[in-house]
Each structure stands twice: as C-alpha cells, then as structure tokens.
C-alpha cells in the first residue's frame, strides 16, 4: 500500500508541475525540501483524500514539516483507520 501512496504523491506533484527529481522519502514536503507552497500542499491533501477515501482536518501547516515518507505512512495509517471505522459501522 505504501508504494501505491508514494506513487500517487509523486504523480500528483508532477501533475501540479513540481519536479520530483531528487525527491525521496527523506525529503521534506515544505520549504526545506520539495518546496511545496501551502496552496499546493492543500491541493495534494485534497487529491489524496479523494483517491484514498478519508479526510484530513485542517493540517496543512503540519504537512509542510513532514517528509515524503512520513506523509505516505500517515496516509496509510489514516486509510487503515477509515477502513476500521467503516467496518465497525457497516
């Protein structure tokens, strides 16, 4: 699952005209690394929400400090939590 998430993040960055050259799991998403602006981080969050079926709360500031790897693992955890919540209510 983590590889699928990572590929989706990289594809989304490319779609938004951000180069993924030299970016790996240790690259910070925000200004210290990939240099994604807050509006781009918000767009990435929306794309991830739509693709994987969960919602971020208003966390764009926290996303800027995450590395690509941390973000992917956070998304994976949220997907698992959303699946468990759906299973318990369904």
C-alpha positions in Angstrom: 0.0 0.0 0.0 2.8 2.4 0.9 4.3 2.1 -2.7 0.9 3.0 -4.2 0.6 6.0 -1.9 4.1 7.2 -2.7 3.5 6.8 -6.5 0.2 8.7 -6.2 2.0 11.6 -4.3 4.8 11.7 -7.0 2.3 11.6 -9.8 0.2 14.4 -8.2 3.3 16.5 -7.7 4.2 16.0 -11.4 0.6 16.9 -12.4 0.9 20.1 -10.4 4.1 21.0 -12.3 6.5 20.2 -9.5 9.7 18.3 -10.3 10.2 15.0 -8.4 13.9 14.8 -9.4 16.0 14.2 -6.3 12.9 13.8 -4.1 12.8 10.7 -1.9 11.2 9.6 1.4 13.6 11.8 3.4 12.6 15.0 1.5 10.5 17.5 3.5 7.4 18.5 1.6 7.6 22.2 2.5 10.1 24.9 2.0 13.1 23.0 3.4 12.8 20.3 0.8 10.4 19.8 -2.1 9.3 23.4 -1.6 5.6 22.8 -2.0 3.7 26.0 -1.2 0.8 25.8 1.2 -1.8 26.0 -1.6 -0.1 23.1 -3.3 0.0 21.1 -0.1 -3.7 21.7 0.3 -4.3 20.5 -3.3 -2.2 17.4 -2.6 -4.2 16.7 0.5 -7.5 17.0 -1.4 -6.2 14.7 -4.2 -5.1 12.1 -1.5 -8.4 12.4 0.3 -10.3 11.9 -3.0 -8.2 8.9 -4.0 -8.0 7.1 -0.7 -11.3 8.0 0.9 -10.6 9.9 4.1 -10.4 13.5 5.2 -7.6 15.5 6.6 -8.5 18.0 9.2 -7.1 21.5 8.7 -3.5 20.3 8.9 -1.6 22.0 6.0 0.9 23.5 8.4 1.8 20.1 9.8 2.1 18.6 6.3 4.7 21.2 5.3 7.0 19.8 8.1 6.6 16.1 7.1 8.9 14.2 4.8 7.5 12.4 1.9 8.0 9.1 3.8 6.2 10.4 6.9 3.4 11.7 4.8 2.9 8.4 3.0 3.0 6.5 6.3 0.5 9.0 7.8 -1.8 8.5 4.8 -1.5 4.7 5.2 -2.4 4.9 8.9 -5.5 7.1 8.0 -6.6 4.7 5.4 -6.4 1.8 7.9 -8.3 3.9 10.5 -11.0 4.8 8.0 -11.4 1.2 6.9 -11.7 0.1 10.5 -14.3 2.8 11.2 -16.3 1.8 8.1 -16.2 -1.9 9.1 -17.4 -1.2 12.6 -20.3 0.9 11.3 -21.2 -1.3 8.4 
